[in-house]
Amino acid sequence: MESNLGKLIKALRVGKKMTLKQISEKTELSISFLSQVERGKSSITLESLKKISEALDVSPSYFFSEEPAAAKTRLHRGSRVSPRKQEPPFVFEDLSGDLANPLMEPILVTLLPHDEKGTPFVHKGQEFVYVLEGVLTLLLGDEEIDLYPGDSIHMESSTPHNWFNRTSEQVRFLCVNCLPKA
């Protein structure tokens, strides 16, 4: 998974004619770390993936899509299949269609047990989180909040934040990123 993720990041970066230095400046991640990720030599955290995604102007779910959506509208039926155990300790499932210039990015996120890595980060827009399964720990500014199934939060993404799964069970939640209007 890591090498495929790295290959996708590199292909997108090269396709957008961006250098590692440009991505490094936008993400505040080192050039050597970015190079190692692209070569599959280093693991990536959710925080780093979100930074790279923002720098490349795509949703983090872009890197987990099996194939691009063919239609302008997409119906997504719930899945009964458990996500594969893999590195990194999270799975993104893009729930959006293939609309041009979307204003929101709905993503189904699964955090595997004991995911406690990362530091708070910020990005553009707003974020809505709705917990479906498990206990999601949200670090929001200086506050740590445990969210249980049925709990939700709507926040400015400019507030430093991050998600964690500090339990021995998987956590599933819907995350909708609302992008600012251009």
trRosetta pair geometry for C-beta under 8 A, 3 or more apart (Angstrom, degrees):
i j d omega theta_ij theta_ji phi_ij phi_ji
1 4 5.8 -62 -150 40 31 110
1 5 6.1 32 155 -21 68 108
1 86 4.7 92 -28 172 154 126
1 87 5.9 171 64 72 124 64
1 88 7.3 -132 118 1 129 58
2 5 5.7 -57 -148 37 29 112
2 6 6.3 30 154 -19 65 107
2 37 7.8 -114 -175 -151 91 62
2 40 5.0 116 115 -146 91 78
2 42 7.8 -164 -175 84 131 31
2 43 6.0 -79 -111 -105 134 58
2 44 7.2 154 -134 6 89 91
2 87 5.9 -12 -48 102 105 110
2 88 7.4 102 -87 -41 85 76
3 6 5.5 -52 -147 38 33 114
3 7 6.3 37 153 -22 65 104
3 39 7.8 -34 -126 151 81 35
3 40 3.0 7 -97 -102 75 148
4 7 5.6 -52 -147 35 32 112
4 8 6.4 33 154 -19 64 104
4 40 7.9 65 -3 -94 37 119
5 8 5.8 -54 -151 35 30 111
5 9 6.4 32 151 -20 64 105
5 37 7.5 -66 111 177 100 91
5 40 7.8 124 54 -99 77 79
5 44 6.6 -130 124 26 142 136
5 49 7.9 -55 -175 -110 131 116
5 63 5.5 52 -136 175 82 127
5 88 7.8 22 -32 -8 170 104
6 9 5.6 -53 -147 34 32 112
6 10 6.3 29 156 -16 66 106
6 37 5.1 -176 -107 147 97 56
6 38 4.5 140 -175 -148 95 19
6 39 6.0 -88 161 29 150 16
6 40 4.5 -141 27 -59 146 63
7 10 5.8 -56 -146 39 30 109
7 11 6.1 31 156 -20 66 108
7 38 7.4 104 -75 -168 30 64
7 40 7.4 2 -33 -48 84 108
8 11 5.8 -54 -142 37 29 111
8 12 6.3 26 159 -16 64 108
8 62 7.7 170 161 124 128 88
8 63 5.1 141 104 -131 147 84
9 12 6.1 -61 -151 39 26 107
9 13 6.2 25 154 -19 64 111
9 34 8.0 -140 141 -165 137 83
9 37 6.4 -6 58 124 159 110
9 38 5.6 -118 84 -97 110 79
9 52 6.1 -20 -135 163 122 142
9 56 7.5 -143 -147 -45 70 157
9 63 7.0 7 -60 -106 78 128
10 13 5.6 -56 -144 39 30 112
10 14 6.0 25 160 -15 67 109
10 38 4.1 95 -63 -153 110 114
11 14 6.0 -56 -143 41 26 107
11 15 6.0 30 155 -22 62 112
12 15 5.5 -55 -144 38 28 115
12 16 6.3 16 158 -9 64 109
12 56 5.3 50 131 -168 125 142
12 58 6.7 -69 -162 -3 150 147
12 62 7.5 73 -90 132 153 136
13 16 6.1 -67 -151 44 26 101
13 18 4.9 -93 -165 69 76 102
13 19 8.0 82 167 -124 112 2
13 20 7.5 48 166 -78 152 56
13 23 6.1 -37 -124 -55 127 138
13 38 7.7 -61 26 -101 141 131
13 56 6.3 -84 -80 -102 68 117
14 17 7.3 31 -179 -80 37 34
14 18 7.7 -103 -73 47 21 65
16 56 6.4 175 7 -146 157 80
16 57 7.7 144 -119 35 152 109
18 22 4.7 -118 -166 77 91 135
18 23 5.9 96 140 -49 124 90
18 55 7.8 150 169 148 162 100
18 56 7.3 -142 33 -105 155 76
19 22 4.8 105 54 1 76 97
19 23 7.3 -142 97 1 45 84
20 23 5.7 -56 -150 41 36 110
20 24 6.0 43 150 -26 68 107
20 31 4.8 89 134 -145 116 89
20 34 5.1 160 -153 97 100 133
20 35 5.9 10 -129 -63 154 87
20 38 7.9 -99 -98 -9 112 146
21 24 5.5 -52 -145 35 30 117
21 25 6.5 31 155 -20 63 104
21 31 6.0 -7 -84 -94 58 124
22 25 5.9 -53 -150 34 30 110
22 26 6.5 23 154 -13 63 108
22 55 7.8 148 129 180 79 117
23 26 5.9 -61 -149 41 32 108
23 27 5.9 4 163 2 69 118
23 29 7.5 -33 133 59 89 105
23 34 5.7 134 99 -139 125 156
23 52 6.6 24 -170 -130 118 79
23 55 5.1 103 -139 138 71 148
23 56 7.3 7 -113 -58 109 86
24 27 6.4 -72 -135 50 22 94
24 28 7.6 70 174 -100 56 9
24 29 5.9 -111 -127 76 63 63
24 30 6.3 9 -137 -165 117 17
24 31 4.7 -42 -66 -68 150 70
24 34 5.9 -116 -73 -9 87 143
25 28 7.8 21 -166 -67 21 47
26 51 7.7 155 119 171 81 87
26 54 7.5 -159 151 103 114 89
26 55 3.8 127 105 -119 136 109
27 34 7.6 124 58 -79 142 121
27 48 7.4 61 177 -151 131 67
27 51 4.0 100 -142 149 99 116
27 52 5.8 9 -94 -74 149 55
27 54 7.7 139 -94 64 85 97
27 55 5.1 -60 -52 -42 97 141
28 51 7.3 -91 43 -161 80 146
29 33 5.2 -106 170 80 98 128
29 34 5.6 115 111 -56 115 95
29 48 6.0 82 -93 -138 143 100
29 51 6.3 134 -27 105 117 142
29 52 7.3 -26 19 -66 150 90
30 33 4.4 95 62 5 90 102
30 34 6.9 -156 94 -4 48 85
31 34 5.7 -56 -149 39 32 112
31 35 6.2 34 153 -21 66 108
32 35 5.6 -53 -147 37 31 114
32 36 6.4 33 154 -20 64 105
33 36 5.7 -56 -150 36 31 111
33 37 6.4 34 152 -20 65 103
33 42 6.2 -107 -154 98 66 167
33 48 7.8 -109 145 -140 128 142
34 37 5.7 -52 -149 34 32 112
34 38 6.4 31 153 -18 65 106
34 52 7.6 150 -122 -103 99 117
35 38 5.7 -55 -148 37 31 111
35 39 6.3 16 156 -7 65 111
36 39 5.9 -64 -144 47 30 102
36 41 4.2 -92 -160 76 81 103
36 42 3.6 57 126 -7 118 120
37 40 7.7 37 -180 -71 30 25
37 41 7.7 -86 -54 52 19 67
37 42 5.2 -60 -68 70 60 101
37 44 5.2 65 -129 -70 121 113
37 48 7.5 -156 -88 141 152 136
37 52 7.8 -126 114 -76 159 157
43 87 6.0 -76 -124 169 114 125
43 88 6.2 127 -172 -92 98 88
44 48 4.9 -125 -164 84 86 125
44 49 5.4 97 142 -58 123 91
44 52 7.8 -41 -156 4 139 142
44 88 5.9 -77 73 -62 71 137
45 48 4.8 96 53 9 79 99
45 49 6.9 -142 95 -4 41 88
45 88 6.9 156 -115 -146 27 140
45 117 5.1 -130 -119 122 120 119
45 118 4.7 164 169 -80 137 94
46 49 5.6 -55 -146 38 31 113
46 50 6.3 33 155 -21 65 104
46 60 7.7 36 -157 -157 73 160
46 88 7.0 169 -55 139 69 144
46 90 5.3 44 -78 14 115 157
46 115 7.9 58 -14 171 126 132
46 117 7.8 135 17 85 87 96
46 118 5.9 -35 53 -76 89 152
46 162 7.5 130 87 -154 115 93
46 163 7.2 -52 105 55 158 93
47 50 6.0 -57 -153 33 27 109
47 51 6.6 25 151 -17 62 107
47 117 7.9 -128 7 124 112 84
47 118 4.1 150 -20 -145 123 110
47 119 6.3 66 -122 49 170 57
47 121 4.9 146 -150 -21 96 136
47 162 6.1 -22 -80 -115 108 120
48 51 5.6 -54 -150 36 35 113
48 52 6.2 32 154 -16 68 106
49 52 5.8 -55 -145 40 31 109
49 53 6.1 36 154 -23 65 107
49 60 5.2 76 136 -135 107 115
49 63 7.1 -111 -158 36 116 151
49 88 7.5 -135 -35 25 138 163
50 53 5.6 -52 -144 36 30 115
50 54 6.4 30 157 -19 63 105
50 60 5.5 -43 -91 -64 61 130
50 121 6.3 145 83 95 129 147
50 123 6.1 -102 160 -54 113 142
51 54 5.9 -56 -151 35 28 109
51 55 6.4 27 152 -18 63 108
51 121 6.4 -105 -61 -160 100 148
51 123 7.8 -144 -91 -84 51 106
52 55 5.6 -56 -148 37 32 112
52 56 6.2 15 157 -5 67 112
53 56 6.0 -68 -145 49 27 99
53 58 5.4 -98 -159 79 80 73
53 59 6.3 -10 -178 161 132 15
53 60 4.4 -91 -53 -74 161 63
53 62 6.8 151 -132 29 105 115
53 63 7.4 -107 -88 -13 106 115
54 57 7.3 31 -175 -77 33 37
54 123 5.2 -146 -82 -136 147 113
54 124 6.9 145 -143 10 121 97
58 62 4.1 -13 158 -17 127 159
58 63 7.9 115 112 -34 130 79
59 62 5.3 134 66 -28 70 90
59 94 6.6 109 102 -112 139 112
59 96 7.4 135 -10 20 168 140
59 105 4.5 174 -109 -149 130 145
59 107 6.9 -179 173 -66 124 124
59 177 7.2 170 -124 49 98 134
60 63 6.4 -48 -178 24 53 107
60 64 7.7 28 137 0 71 108
60 92 5.5 -177 114 -75 98 167
60 107 7.1 30 66 -115 96 163
61 64 5.5 -70 -156 47 54 104
61 65 6.4 74 147 -50 80 89
61 92 4.3 -140 -100 144 73 124
61 93 6.9 3 -136 120 118 9
61 94 3.5 135 147 -72 139 93
61 96 7.7 136 75 19 148 104
61 105 7.0 179 18 176 121 113
61 107 4.9 -158 -55 -113 128 114
62 65 6.1 -38 -153 -1 31 116
62 94 7.4 76 -62 -69 37 142
63 92 7.5 70 64 52 83 132
64 91 6.8 132 -146 -167 149 64
64 92 4.5 157 22 69 151 91
64 93 6.9 -94 118 -84 131 39
64 94 6.9 160 76 -20 96 93
65 68 6.5 58 139 -83 144 45
65 69 7.9 -88 -153 -30 134 75
65 94 5.5 -16 -82 18 98 136
68 98 6.6 72 169 -102 92 128
69 74 5.3 -65 -142 -76 141 133
69 96 7.7 -122 -12 105 153 67
69 97 5.6 -161 138 -163 161 50
69 98 3.9 -161 83 -42 109 107
70 98 7.1 179 53 0 5 152
71 74 6.2 148 73 -75 103 69
71 97 6.5 -67 97 -156 79 110
71 98 6.5 142 81 29 36 112
72 97 6.0 48 152 151 33 134
72 98 6.1 -91 -110 71 35 83
72 99 6.1 71 -168 -89 76 65
73 97 5.0 -63 -135 -106 22 158
73 99 7.9 45 -81 -63 51 96
74 95 7.7 178 100 170 121 46
74 96 6.7 86 44 137 132 31
74 97 3.7 175 0 -95 97 78
74 98 7.1 97 -40 -8 117 73
76 95 4.9 -87 2 -145 169 82
79 93 7.8 -127 8 -143 140 166
82 170 7.8 145 -156 19 103 162
83 86 7.9 -95 150 17 96 99
83 91 4.3 -161 -158 22 150 165
83 110 4.7 168 0 75 151 161
83 112 7.9 -118 88 -73 122 93
83 170 7.5 162 41 -153 110 155
84 91 7.5 127 48 -90 69 141
85 112 6.7 97 -129 -122 73 142
86 91 7.4 87 50 -78 109 102
89 111 6.6 39 133 -163 90 66
89 112 4.3 -114 -166 49 83 109
89 114 7.6 -91 -157 82 154 66
89 115 4.2 -179 114 -94 133 109
89 117 7.6 122 36 20 127 116
89 165 7.8 -139 142 46 118 120
90 109 6.3 -17 -170 -168 110 94
90 110 6.6 157 -159 83 57 55
90 111 5.2 -20 -104 -104 88 62
90 112 6.8 -132 -72 3 39 82
90 115 6.5 80 -58 -128 90 162
91 109 7.3 152 78 -157 53 46
91 110 4.3 0 51 53 101 106
91 112 7.8 80 -12 -41 93 93
92 107 5.3 -30 -158 -169 96 121
92 108 7.5 132 -165 72 45 53
92 109 5.9 -16 -104 -102 64 72
93 107 6.7 140 67 -166 47 65
93 108 4.1 -18 61 60 107 103
93 109 7.8 -159 23 -69 74 31
93 110 7.7 47 -9 -8 105 100
94 105 7.7 -58 -137 -171 87 89
94 106 7.9 102 -168 86 51 63
94 107 6.1 -33 -104 -109 46 79
95 106 4.2 -60 71 108 114 105
95 107 6.4 -172 9 -95 93 23
95 108 5.8 93 -46 -21 116 92
95 174 7.7 -17 4 -137 156 97
96 99 7.2 -94 172 20 106 97
96 102 6.1 6 -165 -121 144 165
96 104 7.6 -179 -99 102 121 71
96 105 5.9 -63 -40 -138 142 54
96 106 5.6 143 -61 42 80 81
96 107 8.0 -28 -17 -64 97 64
99 102 4.9 104 78 -80 108 88
101 182 7.2 -76 -150 -3 122 130
102 105 6.3 106 108 -72 134 69
102 179 7.1 97 102 21 72 128
103 178 6.4 4 148 -154 79 77
103 179 5.9 -140 -158 53 40 88
103 181 7.0 -7 -122 -85 106 75
104 176 5.4 1 -177 -178 117 101
104 177 6.6 159 -157 83 61 47
104 178 4.8 -24 -100 -101 89 67
104 179 6.9 -160 -82 8 33 78
105 176 6.8 159 76 -156 47 52
105 177 4.4 -5 52 55 103 99
105 178 8.0 -160 19 -71 68 28
105 179 7.1 67 -14 -33 100 103
106 174 6.6 -17 -163 -170 94 99
106 175 7.5 153 -153 85 46 46
106 176 4.8 -16 -98 -102 70 88
107 174 7.5 147 78 -159 44 52
107 175 4.9 -21 65 67 95 94
107 176 7.5 168 20 -85 67 39
107 177 7.4 21 4 -1 113 98
108 172 6.8 -1 -179 -169 93 97
108 173 7.7 172 -154 90 54 31
108 174 6.0 -31 -101 -101 64 65
108 175 7.9 161 -97 22 16 75
109 163 7.5 79 123 82 152 161
109 172 7.1 165 86 -150 51 49
109 173 5.5 -16 60 64 96 78
109 174 7.7 155 17 -105 80 14
109 175 5.3 29 -10 -1 123 119
110 170 5.8 -2 -172 178 97 121
110 171 7.1 156 -155 81 48 50
110 172 5.1 -14 -101 -99 77 80
111 115 4.8 -115 -175 35 104 145
111 134 7.7 -144 62 97 96 154
111 136 7.2 115 27 -114 138 88
111 163 6.6 -140 -61 128 147 113
111 164 7.4 148 -179 -180 158 22
111 165 3.8 167 119 -26 124 130
111 170 6.7 162 81 -162 51 67
111 171 4.4 -2 53 56 102 102
111 172 8.0 -164 21 -72 66 35
112 115 5.9 105 64 -44 66 113
112 165 6.9 171 80 70 27 149
112 170 5.7 -35 -120 -110 42 91
113 165 6.2 -116 -124 127 27 120
113 167 6.3 -88 -132 99 83 59
113 168 5.0 26 -146 -154 136 34
113 169 6.2 101 -88 25 103 9
113 170 6.2 -75 -44 -70 73 53
114 165 6.8 -34 0 102 13 88
114 166 7.0 42 -117 -143 45 35
114 167 7.7 -118 -58 75 54 25
114 168 7.0 22 -42 -98 93 52
115 164 6.0 -164 100 -153 78 59
115 165 4.5 52 39 42 97 95
115 166 8.0 -96 61 -64 52 42
116 164 5.3 46 -114 -154 54 122
116 165 7.7 -109 -58 65 62 49
116 166 5.7 64 -84 -97 107 81
118 121 7.7 -69 180 -15 107 109
118 162 5.0 -177 121 -163 120 145
118 164 7.5 -163 53 -81 110 90
119 162 6.6 176 130 -34 18 155
120 139 5.5 -117 -77 112 101 118
120 141 7.7 104 -142 -85 161 15
120 160 3.5 67 142 163 130 101
120 161 5.6 61 -145 -14 95 7
120 162 4.9 -128 -98 -13 49 103
121 160 6.6 98 14 -144 5 74
121 161 7.2 -57 57 62 52 52
121 162 6.3 80 14 -73 79 96
122 157 6.3 121 -164 144 65 70
122 158 5.3 37 -160 -145 123 38
122 159 7.0 161 -108 65 100 17
122 160 5.6 -63 -54 -88 92 56
122 161 7.5 91 -90 19 57 76
123 157 4.9 -50 68 155 73 128
123 158 8.0 -118 64 -78 28 46
123 177 7.6 -24 99 -144 131 131
124 157 6.4 27 96 83 16 132
124 158 7.8 24 -117 -68 31 84
124 179 6.4 38 112 -142 110 71
124 180 5.6 -91 171 5 107 107
125 157 5.1 31 77 19 63 136
125 177 5.8 83 96 176 142 83
125 178 5.0 -174 -179 90 116 56
125 179 4.6 -76 -80 -113 141 31
125 180 5.2 -143 -84 -29 72 70
126 154 6.7 18 168 -179 119 83
126 155 6.7 173 -159 90 79 37
126 156 5.8 -55 -107 -110 79 41
126 157 5.8 -163 -111 -16 18 91
126 177 7.5 159 84 -158 44 49
126 178 4.5 -4 59 55 92 109
127 154 7.5 179 91 -149 46 46
127 155 5.6 -16 61 62 88 84
127 157 4.9 99 -21 -79 103 96
127 161 7.4 -146 52 73 148 152
127 175 6.5 -18 -167 -167 100 93
127 176 7.1 153 -157 80 50 51
127 177 5.4 -18 -103 -104 78 65
127 178 7.3 -157 -73 19 30 76
128 152 6.8 4 -177 -177 85 110
128 153 7.4 -179 -148 91 48 46
128 154 4.8 -8 -105 -105 84 81
128 155 8.0 159 -85 18 41 61
128 174 7.8 -15 111 114 90 93
128 175 7.2 154 81 -157 54 44
128 176 4.3 -5 55 55 104 101
128 178 7.1 55 -9 -19 100 106
129 136 7.3 -137 161 114 132 158
129 138 7.0 159 69 -89 161 137
129 147 7.0 82 118 101 119 177
129 152 6.3 173 90 -151 55 63
129 153 5.2 3 53 52 99 86
129 155 8.0 -4 6 13 102 104
129 163 7.6 167 -125 -87 152 129
129 173 5.6 18 -171 157 90 133
129 174 7.1 157 -154 83 43 56
129 175 5.3 -7 -103 -104 77 76
129 176 7.9 -161 -68 23 36 66
130 151 7.7 176 -147 94 50 42
130 152 4.3 -13 -100 -100 73 106
130 173 6.2 169 82 -164 43 85
130 174 4.5 -2 55 54 99 104
131 134 7.2 -119 -170 70 109 66
131 135 7.8 23 -164 -125 150 26
131 136 5.0 -151 -102 9 120 122
131 147 4.7 166 -32 131 139 107
131 148 6.2 170 93 117 148 16
131 149 5.4 -120 118 -99 98 34
131 150 6.9 -33 74 28 90 30
131 151 5.1 18 28 57 119 84
131 152 7.2 -154 8 -77 71 53
131 171 7.2 -52 -143 -170 100 99
131 172 7.8 113 -164 86 58 51
131 173 4.6 -41 -107 -102 50 109
132 149 6.2 4 161 -129 19 89
132 172 4.5 -48 68 102 113 97
132 173 5.7 179 9 -98 82 41
132 174 6.5 87 -37 -19 110 85
133 149 5.9 25 -93 -91 29 113
133 169 7.9 -113 150 141 95 116
133 170 7.0 23 112 99 118 83
133 171 6.5 178 95 -148 71 38
133 172 4.2 34 41 37 106 100
133 173 7.8 -140 39 -57 61 60
134 149 7.3 102 32 -57 31 91
134 165 6.6 -2 150 -134 142 110
134 167 6.2 -170 -164 57 101 141
134 169 5.1 -166 -111 106 103 105
134 170 5.9 -120 -57 106 147 42
134 171 3.4 -127 91 -101 140 64
134 172 6.5 112 16 13 111 60
135 146 5.6 -9 -176 -168 107 105
135 147 7.2 151 -161 73 54 46
135 148 5.9 -18 -108 -98 76 68
135 165 7.7 124 80 -140 64 68
135 166 7.7 -56 99 54 107 80
135 167 5.3 102 50 -32 105 140
135 169 7.8 84 17 62 82 109
135 171 6.6 -87 60 -99 33 117
136 146 7.3 146 78 -159 45 52
136 147 4.5 -20 66 62 98 102
136 151 8.0 -151 47 74 105 118
136 163 5.9 -31 -171 -157 106 107
136 164 7.6 132 -169 67 58 46
136 165 6.8 -44 -114 -88 57 73
136 171 4.9 130 -77 -176 79 143
136 173 5.5 9 -59 -40 152 145
137 144 6.3 -5 -175 -173 101 98
137 145 7.3 153 -158 79 53 42
137 146 5.5 -28 -100 -99 70 68
137 147 7.7 180 -86 18 20 76
137 163 7.1 133 77 -165 55 54
137 164 4.3 -30 70 68 108 97
137 165 7.1 171 19 -88 91 22
137 166 5.3 28 -8 0 142 111
138 144 7.3 158 82 -157 48 48
138 145 4.7 -19 63 64 98 95
138 146 7.8 174 19 -88 75 18
138 147 5.9 44 -11 -14 114 116
138 153 6.6 -120 49 32 177 156
138 161 6.6 -13 -176 -163 91 105
138 162 7.7 166 -155 83 52 39
138 163 5.8 -25 -102 -105 67 70
138 164 7.8 -173 -75 24 24 76
139 143 7.5 160 -157 87 48 46
139 144 5.5 -20 -102 -103 69 75
139 145 8.0 173 -84 21 22 71
139 160 7.8 -40 124 127 97 85
139 161 6.1 161 89 -151 65 51
139 162 4.9 3 51 53 111 83
139 163 7.7 -154 19 -76 77 23
139 164 6.9 54 -19 -7 102 112
140 143 5.2 -22 70 69 84 96
140 144 7.8 156 24 -94 68 25
140 145 6.1 1 13 6 116 117
140 153 7.6 -113 -67 162 151 155
140 155 6.4 -120 -135 -123 128 163
140 159 6.1 26 -169 130 82 126
140 160 7.8 144 -159 89 34 57
140 161 4.9 5 -106 -107 62 101
141 159 5.4 -53 -55 -176 91 106
141 160 6.0 106 -95 58 41 86
141 161 7.5 -12 -25 -74 49 74
145 153 7.3 97 102 -67 151 152
147 151 4.1 -154 -161 94 84 133
147 152 7.6 88 -156 -76 130 16
147 153 6.6 -102 -92 -15 138 113
147 173 7.6 55 102 -103 131 144
148 151 5.1 91 51 -11 58 121
155 159 5.8 -81 168 43 116 130
155 161 6.7 107 105 -59 150 157
156 159 5.2 97 78 -11 89 97
157 161 7.3 -98 -141 31 53 124
157 177 7.0 42 -73 -139 146 92
163 173 7.8 -142 -148 48 152 142
165 170 7.1 -14 -161 -150 157 37
165 171 4.4 -158 -105 5 117 124
167 171 7.1 111 43 -53 114 104
